[in-house]
C-alpha cells in the first residue's frame, strides 16, 4: 500500500493498494523508494518462478506518463541468493543498495550487505559490511541517511545492546 500527504491541507490521503504486478499472490513487503520516487525496491518471498531463495529483492519502475509501475523484476544473482535477502534501502544517488541477508559466509544469523550499481546499471556482487557492523547475531533494517552520511541499522548482537533489536549507526 502507499499513501501521500496532501500538500494543501497537510493530511495523509487514504492508503491505496499498489498494482497486482507488485502485490502478487506471494508475500511482499519491506519496500523503499528511490529519492526521486521513480524506483521501488521491495522484498518478495516464496516466488518459485522468479525467485532465487526464501525472499528476494525486486525492483519496479514508475512511469508518470500513464501512472503505472512497470518492469517489475528480480535484481538477480549479484544481490539475491538461495537464502533470505530482504530489507532493501537505496542511497540518495541510487548507486548503493543496502540490505540484510542470512546467506552463507556471514558473521552471524543475518548480516548487512551492500551492492554498487555500475555505469551500465548493473549491480555488483553484494559484499558484507564486515565485523564493525555485523556480529554473531542479527543485523537487519539498514537505512542510509543521506544528510548525515550515516548507516542506521537494528542489531541484536552489538556489545552496547540493551536487549532485543536496538538501533545503531555507522
Buried (B, 14 or more C-beta within 10 A) or exposed (E): EEEEEEEEEEEEEEEEEBEEEBEBEBEBEBBBBBEEEBBBBBBBBEBEEBBBBBBBBBBBBBEEEEEEBEEBEBBBEBBBBEBBBBBBBBBBEBBBBBBBBBBEEBBBBBBBBBBBBEEEEEBBEBEBBEEEBBBEBBBBBBBBEEEEEEBBBBBBBBEEBEEEBBEBEE
